[in-house]
Amino acid sequence: MIQIQVWADFECPYSYFQTIVLEKLQARYQERLEIVWRAFELTPVEGNILPTQSYIDNLEASKSEPIVVQENLELLTPKTLSYTWLAQESVYFANSQGLSLKLARALFDAFFLRGLDISNEEVVMQIASQIGIDAQRLKNALENGELTKHVMADEQEFKTYGFQGLPAMLIGEKDFSPRSFMPITGYKTVEELLKILPR
């Protein structure tokens, strides 16, 4: 089985596009592909902050990617950037149920297409429930602190691998040594990933 580990952030448009691409690959490979969500925050501060001009410029540049037209994405410019830790922990929880990609896509849609605050627990719980996750179990997992440890470990591992940007991926055969996995940085299209994936 092929495994793709992906580090992404919910305020990064290219991470959004990568999630859509991974959904397409999952549909193509079915049970031959496992996708594992890994966490990394671009804005690791609590509360809301105004997007910088650099962020806005990057978002505008991302709108020229072909996937935006192909998927009919009408990307909103966020009024504020928020703490995405809750979203990251929730998607990590969804890994164990095989729903991480589905929840990630729903959270990206909420942020970029609907302008919702995905640092708000009520918003996240509602989205999680809509895709089939037990909101009470998720809430319990968030409160006991275990998810926080995993997310912190993901962020440390991102730095250990020396990744310089998001999205970032490790691609390889699931049962092989992690050292055999290929590190990939930056958004990759379906066609680009098909050339990389093991046959």
C-alpha positions in Angstrom: 0.0 0.0 0.0 1.2 3.5 -0.9 1.2 6.0 1.9 1.2 9.8 1.6 1.7 11.8 4.7 0.8 15.5 4.2 1.5 18.5 6.3 -0.8 21.4 5.6 -2.4 24.4 7.1 -6.0 25.6 6.8 -5.2 29.2 5.9 -2.9 28.2 3.0 -4.6 28.1 -0.4 -2.0 25.7 -1.8 -2.7 23.3 1.0 -6.4 23.5 0.0 -5.5 22.7 -3.6 -3.3 19.8 -2.4 -6.2 18.4 -0.4 -8.4 18.4 -3.5 -5.7 16.6 -5.5 -5.3 14.0 -2.8 -9.0 13.4 -2.8 -8.8 12.7 -6.6 -5.9 10.3 -6.0 -7.7 8.5 -3.2 -10.7 8.0 -5.6 -8.4 6.6 -8.2 -6.3 4.3 -6.0 -9.0 3.4 -3.5 -7.7 1.0 -0.8 -4.2 0.9 -2.4 -3.5 4.5 -1.1 -3.5 5.6 2.5 -3.4 9.4 3.3 -2.3 10.5 6.7 -2.9 14.1 7.8 0.0 15.8 9.6 -0.3 19.2 11.3 1.6 22.4 10.8 0.4 26.0 11.6 1.4 29.0 9.5 0.0 31.4 12.1 0.7 29.8 15.5 -0.8 32.7 17.6 -4.1 32.7 19.6 -6.8 35.0 18.6 -7.4 36.7 15.3 -4.9 38.8 13.3 -5.2 40.7 10.1 -3.8 39.0 7.0 -0.5 40.6 5.9 -0.1 42.0 2.4 2.2 39.1 1.6 -0.6 36.7 2.5 -3.1 38.5 0.4 -0.6 38.6 -2.6 0.0 34.9 -2.2 -3.7 34.2 -2.1 -4.3 36.3 -5.2 -1.4 34.5 -7.0 -2.9 31.2 -6.1 -6.1 32.1 -8.0 -4.3 31.6 -11.3 -3.8 27.9 -10.7 -5.8 25.8 -13.1 -7.4 23.8 -10.3 -9.3 27.0 -9.3 -11.1 27.1 -12.6 -11.5 23.3 -12.8 -13.1 23.1 -9.4 -15.0 26.4 -9.7 -13.4 27.7 -6.5 -14.4 31.3 -5.6 -11.8 32.0 -3.0 -12.6 34.6 -0.4 -10.0 36.8 1.1 -10.3 36.3 4.9 -10.9 39.3 7.0 -8.8 37.8 9.7 -6.5 34.8 10.2 -7.2 32.7 13.2 -5.7 30.0 15.4 -6.1 26.7 13.5 -5.0 24.4 16.3 -8.6 23.1 16.9 -9.0 22.3 13.2 -5.6 20.5 13.1 -6.4 18.4 16.2 -9.8 17.5 14.8 -8.4 16.3 11.5 -5.8 14.3 13.4 -8.6 12.6 15.3 -10.3 11.9 12.0 -7.2 10.0 10.8 -8.2 7.0 13.0 -11.6 6.9 11.2 -10.3 7.2 7.7 -12.1 10.6 7.5 -9.1 13.0 7.7 -9.2 14.0 4.1 -13.0 14.5 4.1 -12.9 16.6 7.2 -9.9 18.6 5.9 -11.7 19.4 2.7 -14.9 20.5 4.6 -12.8 22.8 6.8 -11.0 24.3 3.8 -14.3 24.9 2.1 -15.7 26.5 5.2 -12.7 28.9 5.5 -12.0 29.8 1.9 -15.5 29.5 0.3 -17.8 30.5 3.1 -15.7 32.7 5.3 -16.3 30.7 8.5 -14.2 30.9 11.6 -12.6 27.5 11.9 -11.1 28.4 15.3 -14.6 28.3 16.7 -15.4 25.0 18.4 -19.1 25.1 17.5 -18.3 25.6 13.8 -15.8 22.7 13.8 -18.1 20.4 15.6 -20.9 21.1 13.3 -18.7 20.4 10.2 -17.3 17.2 11.8 -20.9 16.0 12.5 -22.0 16.7 8.9 -19.3 14.3 7.6 -20.0 11.5 10.0 -17.8 12.1 12.9 -19.2 11.6 16.4 -18.9 15.2 17.8 -19.0 14.0 21.5 -16.2 11.6 21.0 -14.2 14.3 19.2 -14.9 16.8 22.0 -13.8 14.3 24.6 -10.6 13.6 22.6 -9.9 17.4 22.4 -10.4 17.8 26.1 -8.1 15.0 27.3 -5.0 16.5 25.7 -3.8 13.5 23.7 -4.4 15.2 20.4 -2.3 18.2 21.4 0.7 15.9 22.0 0.3 14.4 18.5 -0.1 17.7 16.8 3.0 19.1 18.6 4.9 16.0 17.5 3.8 16.6 13.9 5.1 20.1 13.9 8.4 19.0 15.3 8.8 16.3 12.7 8.1 18.9 10.0 11.1 20.8 11.2 13.2 17.6 11.6 12.6 16.8 7.9 13.7 20.3 7.0 10.6 21.2 5.0 10.6 24.9 4.0 7.0 25.4 3.1 3.5 24.1 2.8 2.1 21.8 1.6 4.8 19.2 2.3 4.5 15.4 1.8 6.3 12.1 2.5 5.5 9.5 -0.1 6.4 5.8 0.0 5.3 2.2 0.6 3.5 2.0 4.0 5.4 -1.0 5.4 8.8 0.2 4.3 11.2 2.2 6.5 10.3 5.9 6.9 13.8 6.7 5.6 12.8 5.3 2.2 9.9 7.9 1.9 10.4 10.7 -0.6 10.1 14.2 0.8 8.1 16.6 -1.4 7.6 20.3 -0.8 5.1 22.5 -2.5 1.8 22.0 -4.3 1.7 19.2 -6.8 -1.0 18.5 -9.4 -2.5 15.0 -10.0 -0.3 14.6 -13.0 2.8 15.4 -11.1 2.0 13.1 -8.3 1.2 10.2 -10.6 4.8 10.4 -11.9 6.1 10.2 -8.4 3.9 7.5 -6.8 5.3 4.0 -6.7 4.0 1.8 -9.4 
